[in-house]
Amino acid sequence: MSRQSTRFGFVVLHYLVDATTMQCVESIHEHCAGSDYHIVVVDNDSANGSFERLQERYAETPGVTLLHNAANEGFARGNNVGYRYCKSQLHCDYIVTINNDAMLTSADFMPLCTEDYAQTHCGVIGPDIVSLKDGRHQNPSYGIIRTRSEVNRQIRRFRAILLLLHLHLYEPLVRLKQRLGHQSAADSPYTHATAEADANRPYKLHGACLIFTPAFVQHYDEPFDPRTFLYFEEHILWMRCQTAGLPMHYDPRIVVKHVEDASTDSMSATTRRKMIFTLGNYVRSLKVLGTYTH
């Protein structure tokens, strides 16, 4: 018997913070009620009892599947697990990867996605992602690293910062820079005061919520390059879409709220150790990005 309706799969990557994940899952239930959708929660080996609490909450809930990774696979491989399940086991037409600290707010989320795809035949749709930290808009982003020389420049930059961190010289230099004046967050190329986008400039889409259309799902068995653990996945995804001839489409009518960094903020470590962890993954991911550039 053939399935007539369009099925959406939502992949929610969970790590440590079950209350945040529940908030995300409930937002999907609220704004997709009555539609054909399935939620796949992928636990990245949380060792604090949070996955067990999610099991207690959702084990008997129709339309929710809980998967557990035996190790923390990071962003790319963790989401790939859920995406593969949605594609091969659930036969979803659209697959949405959404951070556990993001929430749907649009009751017409699914109809708008199908409308966008019918009109543009795009590979990936990005919603208006509103940061709950400062109210700014995180989509789209125009800062795309697309050449080998820029990749190498960024690697040199982050390696230099890592060296300063290991020598305990980074913080004194930051304090000196602050005294001399520095760029404010409002000037960041990665956030915007409004939801408007410049369609004439190439842009990538923020990883907090990505809607993969039937064209993408049919072409790729995994959305993210599994060689990365964290960071620069959006740049690599842009390159993968370019390679496959699958355009990205930003739709400000679809609104998602983003708490930001709930899982990474929950990890107990000093600021310096967090920076070393982050920058080390920056460098590793940039090396992967370099394999896509010329």
N, C-alpha and C positions, 0 to 999 in steps of 0.2 A: 504494500500500500504506500503510495507516494505522499510525501509531506507537502502540503500546499502553502503553509505560512512561511514567512521569513524568520529564521531562528538566529538569535543573538547569543553569543557566549561572552560572559564577563569573567576575566581572569583577575583575581585580587591576590596580590603577593603579600603574604603575611609574615611578619617577623616581630616577635616579642609583645606587641601592644594589641591585645585582643579587643579592648574597648573601642579602639580606633577602627579596627577591621570590622567589628559589628556595625559601627556607624556607617561605614561604606556600604556594607551588604544591605542594610536596611534602607539606605537611600536608593539603591537599585530596585528593591522590592516596591518602594513607594512610587517611583517614577516610571516603572515599566509594568505595573500591575495590569493583568489581563492580556499581556503580549506573550509571544513564544520566546522565552529566554531561559538561560541556565547560568548559574554562578559557580565558578570553580575557584575555591580558595586554596592557594598553594602555600604551605608552611615551609619556610626556609630553615628548618631544624631549630625552631625556638626551644630553648632548654629551660624555660621559666614557668611551664605549666599553661601557657596561654593557648597552645594548640588543643590541649585537652579540654580547656574551657570552651573553645569554639566547637569541639566535638559534642560536648554536652548541649550546647545551644542549638546546633544545626544538624546533628546526626539524623534526626527524623524529619527534617524540613524538605519537602519536595522541591526539586529544582536547585538544590545546593549540593555540590560535591566537595569533599575535603580531601586534599592530597598532601602527603608529607614527604619532604625531601630528607634523606638520611644525613645530608650535610648542607651547610649554608651555601647555596649555589650562586648567590648574588642576584643582581637585577636581570641580566640577560637570560642566563640558563634557567633561573626560577620561573620567569614569565614564559619561557619556551616550553616548559613542562605543561603549564596550563593551556597554552595555545595548542600544543599537539593534541592534548586530550579533547579540547573543543572541536578540533578539526577531524580527528580520526575516530573518536568515540561518540561524540555528540552530533557530528555533521553540521556544525554551525555555518551559516552563510556569512555572518559578520562576527568578528572576534574583537572584543574590547579589552585592552590591558589597562587597568586603572590602579593607581597606587592605593594602598589601604588608608592613606590619610587624605584621600580625595572623596568628594561626594557629588552625586548627580543632583541637579536642581531643576532640570527641564522635564516636564511631564511628557513632552513630545520628543524626547531624546531619540527613540528608535525611528519614528516617522521622518524626522529631519535628516537622519543618517541615510535612510533609503532614498529620500528625495535628492540629497546631495550626490549620491552615487549615480542615480538615474540621469542627472543633469551633467555630471562632469566625468564619469567613468574613472574616478581617481582611485589610487591605491590605498591611501591613508587619509582619514579625516581627523582634524584636530579641533576641539572645542575651545571656547573662551575659558581659559583657566584663571580664576581669580584667587590670588593669594589672600588668605585670611590673616597673614602677618601684617600686610600693609595696604591691602585692597587693590594692588596693582595687577596688571594683566600679563600673563606669562607666555601667551601665544600671540602671533607667531614670533620666531626669533630669526634675525637676519645674520647673525654672526656665525657663518658656516666655514669651517676649515675644510678646504677642498683641494689643496695642493700639497705635494710632498715637502716643499720648502717651508710652508707654514707649519706643517706637522712637526718637522725637525726643529723649527724655531721654538715652538711651544714645549717640546721635550727638553730642550736646553734650558728654557726658562724655569720649568718645574723642577728639573734636577738641581739647578742653582738654589732654589728655595729649599729643597730637601737638604742640601748640604748645609745651608745656614741654620736650618732647624736642628740638625744633628750636632752642630757646633754651638747651639744655644745663642746664636747671633740674630735670629730672625725677629724676635719681639723687640729688641732695642732699635732695629732698623725701622720697624713699623711705627714705633712711637716717634722716631725722628721724622718720618714721612708725614705723620699726622700733624706734627708741629709746623711743617713746611707747607701744609695744605694738600688735600687729596681729593680724588673724585668722589662725589656723593652717590649714594645708592640710586637716587632719582635719575642720575645720568646713565645708569646701566643700560647697555643695549639689549639686555635679556628680559626687561620688564617694560611695560608701557602704562601711561596714565589712563589711556582709553582702550576700548576693544577694537578700534579701527586698525586695519592692516593695509599696507602698501602692496597691492597685488602685482605691481611692476618690478618688485625686487624678489629675488629667490629667497625663500624662507624654509626653515625646518620647523618641526612641531615638538612641543614639550612632551617629555616622556611620562608625565603624571597621568595622562589619559590619551590613549591612541586608539582610534577606531579603524580596524583593518577591514577593508571592503571585500566583497566576493572576488574581485580581480586579484587582490593581493593574496587572499587565502588560497586561491587556486594555483598561484604562482610559487608561493613560498611555504615550505613545511614548518619553518621557524621564522619569527619576525626579527629576532635579534641575533647578531653574531655571537656564538657561544664562547668565543675566546676572551670576552671581557667579563669582568666581575662587577664593576660599577663605573659609571661616568662615560661620557661621549657616545652613548648609545644612539642619541638623536642624530649626531653627525653621521654615524655609520649607517643608520636607517635611511637618511637622506641619500647617501651614496648608493645604497642597495636599490632604492626606488628609481634613481637615475639610471642605473644599470638595466633595470627591468622595464623602463619606460612607463613607470607608474607614478603619475603626478600626486603631489600632496595638496590637500584642500583644507583651508581654515574656514570654519563657520562660526561667527560670533553669536549666532542665534542659540547655539547649544552651549549652556553655561555649566561649568564644573567648579566647585569650590575646593581649594587646596590648603590644607593645614600646614604642610611642608615639614619634611624631615622628622616625622614622628618616630619612625623606627631607628634612624641613625642617631637622633638625639637621645634615644633611650639607652644607648650603649654607654657604659660607664668607662670613661677614659679622660685623661687630661686634654686640654685644648691642643697642646703640642703633639701628643700621641695621635689625636684624631687627624690633625693636619698631615702628619707623616703617613698615616693610613690612606687618607684621601689622595695626597699627591703621588704616592706610590702607585695607586690605581689609575690616576690620571696618565702617568707615563706608560703603564702597561696598555691602557686602552688606546692611547695615541699611536702606539706601535701597530696595533690592529688597524686603526684608521688609516695608517700609512700604507697598508697593503691595498687599499682601494684608490689611492691617489697616484698621480703621475708627476 
